[in-house]
Amino acid sequence: MGRLRTIVVLAGAAALAISTGGCAKYDKADGKADAAAVKDALKADEKTWNDQFKSKDVEALVGHYANDAYFVAPGVKPASGSTEVRKAYANGMSDKNFAISFASEKMDVAASGDLAYARGRFTEKYTEPKSGKVMSHEGSYITVYKRQQDGSWKAVEDFAAADPDSDKPVEPEKPATRAKMVSF
C-alpha cells in the first residue's frame, strides 16, 4: 500500500506542477499578474491569428477560442461554443474572396491575471451573397481572453461590428499591361 500511496502523491505533484507551470510565466515574484508578459503573449497570438486567416486554416483559427466561447461578427449568426464557431469560420473560409486582418489598439489585464481584453480595428473582404460582388468593410472589435489551466490564453467572448456605411465594393485589380516591343 505504501508504494501505491507514493505513486499517487508523485502523480498529484506532477499534475500540480504542470497546471501551475504555465501560469508562472505570467506572474511576478509577488504573485501578481505580469501584465506586460500577458500583453506580449496576446500580441504574439494576434500575429499568429492574422497569419492563420491568410492561410485559411479553420482548425488553427478555432484553436484561439475556449470550448464555451461566444463569437459575433458582421453577417454571421452568433456562435456559441467551439462547434458553432468552427461552422462560422468554415463558412467564411469557403468564400474565395474572404480576407480579414485586425490589430489591437488597447489591451488590459485584470489584476487577478486570469482575464484580459483587446480592443481594436479590423478590415474584411468578402463576396456579398445577393449580388456576388466583392465587398469590403472595416470596423471595431473587442475580444475577452481567459487564462486556461495550461497557462494559455483563449478567447471567451469575441465581438466585431462593422462601421456604419463602411461597406464598399472592391475594385477589380487591373490586369498587367504588356509593353510593346519597338524595333529600331
Phi, psi and omega per residue, in radians:
M1 nan -0.551 3.140
G2 -1.092 -0.691 -3.139
R3 -1.156 -0.731 3.120
L4 -1.100 -0.722 3.131
R5 -1.105 -0.725 3.126
T6 -1.076 -0.757 3.132
I7 -1.103 -0.772 3.138
V8 -1.102 -0.766 3.136
V9 -1.106 -0.766 3.126
L10 -1.132 -0.721 3.118
A11 -1.108 -0.733 3.112
G12 -1.116 -0.725 3.122
A13 -1.131 -0.703 3.117
A14 -1.125 -0.758 3.122
A15 -1.083 -0.728 3.118
L16 -1.121 -0.735 3.130
A17 -1.117 -0.718 3.133
I18 -1.164 -0.776 -3.078
S19 -1.226 -0.515 3.137
T20 -1.692 -0.280 -3.118
G21 -1.081 -0.709 3.120
G22 -1.179 -0.492 -3.112
C23 -1.311 -0.547 -3.031
A24 -1.019 -0.617 -3.087
K25 -1.219 -0.216 3.102
Y26 -1.883 0.110 3.140
D27 -2.007 2.502 3.062
K28 -1.464 3.000 3.137
A29 -1.040 -0.522 -3.128
D30 -1.434 0.071 3.097
G31 1.536 -0.091 3.125
K32 -1.492 2.776 -3.134
A33 -1.143 2.409 3.043
D34 -1.584 1.559 -3.050
A35 -0.999 -0.666 -3.137
A36 -1.106 -0.718 3.127
A37 -1.159 -0.687 3.106
V38 -1.124 -0.806 3.137
K39 -1.075 -0.705 3.089
D40 -1.071 -0.739 3.132
A41 -1.123 -0.732 -3.140
L42 -1.215 -0.637 3.079
K43 -1.108 -0.745 3.103
A44 -1.112 -0.707 3.114
D45 -1.125 -0.658 3.111
E46 -1.059 -0.750 3.116
K47 -1.100 -0.803 3.120
T48 -1.054 -0.762 -3.129
W49 -1.047 -0.793 3.100
N50 -1.073 -0.737 3.104
D51 -1.084 -0.680 -3.137
Q52 -1.226 -0.521 3.015
F53 -1.108 -0.747 -3.142
K54 -1.084 -0.673 -3.124
S55 -1.515 -0.072 3.117
K56 0.979 0.731 -3.136
D57 -1.555 1.589 -3.043
V58 -1.016 -0.819 -3.086
E59 -1.104 -0.709 3.111
A60 -1.160 -0.685 3.116
L61 -1.102 -0.771 3.129
V62 -1.136 -0.481 3.119
G63 -1.114 -0.224 3.097
H64 -1.400 -0.146 -3.056
Y65 -1.888 2.549 2.980
A66 -1.236 2.767 -3.121
N67 -1.026 -0.504 -3.108
D68 -1.838 0.417 -3.080
A69 -1.145 2.761 3.068
Y70 -2.163 2.286 -3.011
F71 -2.310 2.265 3.088
V72 -2.367 2.292 3.120
A73 -2.544 2.807 -3.139
P74 -0.997 2.312 3.083
G75 1.291 0.152 -3.093
V76 -2.128 2.349 3.046
K77 -1.117 2.376 3.121
P78 -0.909 2.396 -3.083
A79 -2.023 2.242 3.130
S80 -2.086 2.037 -3.129
G81 1.636 2.760 -3.023
S82 -1.117 -0.531 3.127
T83 -1.147 -0.793 3.133
E84 -1.238 -0.629 3.085
V85 -1.090 -0.746 3.113
R86 -1.038 -0.772 3.130
K87 -1.085 -0.747 3.138
A88 -1.082 -0.797 3.120
Y89 -1.155 -0.746 3.139
A90 -1.064 -0.708 3.114
N91 -1.105 -0.801 3.114
G92 -1.085 -0.732 -3.105
M93 -1.242 -0.285 3.113
S94 -1.290 -0.255 3.076
D95 -1.418 2.017 -3.087
K96 -1.080 -0.390 -3.126
N97 -1.648 -0.047 -3.073
F98 -1.141 2.294 3.043
A99 -2.689 2.499 3.110
I100 -2.555 2.562 2.988
S101 -2.503 2.621 -3.124
F102 -2.571 2.756 3.101
A103 -2.622 2.354 3.135
S104 -1.365 2.551 3.059
E105 -1.867 -0.423 -3.122
K106 -2.597 2.452 3.035
M107 -2.343 2.569 3.068
D108 -2.529 2.614 -3.101
V109 -2.156 2.318 3.097
A110 -1.111 2.586 3.129
A111 -1.018 -0.515 3.134
S112 -1.220 -0.355 3.130
G113 1.397 0.143 -3.115
D114 -1.897 -0.164 3.096
L115 -2.296 2.606 3.070
A116 -2.652 2.830 3.034
Y117 -2.455 2.743 3.046
A118 -2.269 2.388 3.086
R119 -2.159 2.410 -3.126
G120 -2.937 -2.778 -3.073
R121 -2.136 2.661 3.081
F122 -2.416 2.756 2.950
T123 -2.219 2.519 -3.080
E124 -2.441 2.477 3.062
K125 -2.132 2.414 -3.060
Y126 -2.778 2.913 3.057
T127 -1.661 2.162 3.122
E128 -1.235 2.111 -3.027
P129 -1.021 -0.712 -3.064
K130 -1.270 -0.767 -3.057
S131 -1.663 -0.380 -3.058
G132 1.364 0.075 -3.138
K133 -1.396 2.581 3.049
V134 -1.437 2.180 -3.071
M135 -2.152 2.892 3.022
S136 -2.462 2.718 2.980
H137 -2.662 2.933 3.097
E138 -2.345 2.875 -3.120
G139 -3.046 -2.831 -3.101
S140 -2.081 2.732 3.088
Y141 -2.477 2.799 2.964
I142 -2.460 2.271 3.136
T143 -2.164 2.230 3.088
V144 -1.778 2.244 -3.124
Y145 -1.922 2.594 3.046
K146 -2.228 2.352 3.097
R147 -1.247 2.295 -3.120
Q148 -1.572 2.930 -3.127
Q149 -1.036 -0.518 3.141
D150 -1.462 0.053 3.122
G151 1.617 -0.180 3.124
S152 -1.333 2.907 3.113
W153 -1.989 2.278 3.135
K154 -2.215 2.531 3.072
A155 -1.248 2.284 3.084
V156 -1.942 -0.440 3.065
E157 -2.423 2.238 -3.100
D158 -2.436 1.900 -3.089
F159 -2.101 2.297 3.078
A160 -2.290 2.459 3.127
A161 -2.369 2.277 3.099
A162 -1.311 2.532 3.067
D163 -1.149 2.516 3.075
P164 -1.015 2.452 3.089
D165 1.027 0.442 3.139
S166 -1.640 -0.134 3.111
D167 -1.171 2.169 -3.139
K168 -2.420 2.519 3.026
P169 -1.211 2.520 3.091
V170 -1.596 2.163 3.130
E171 -1.222 2.328 3.097
P172 -1.087 2.558 3.110
E173 -1.200 2.444 3.125
K174 -1.277 2.392 3.091
P175 -1.177 2.646 3.116
A176 -1.132 2.425 3.084
T177 -1.707 2.431 -3.128
R178 -1.492 2.429 3.079
A179 -1.299 2.465 3.103
K180 -1.441 2.405 3.100
M181 -1.463 2.243 3.126
V182 -2.063 2.250 3.097
S183 -1.854 2.593 -3.095
F184 -1.788 nan nan
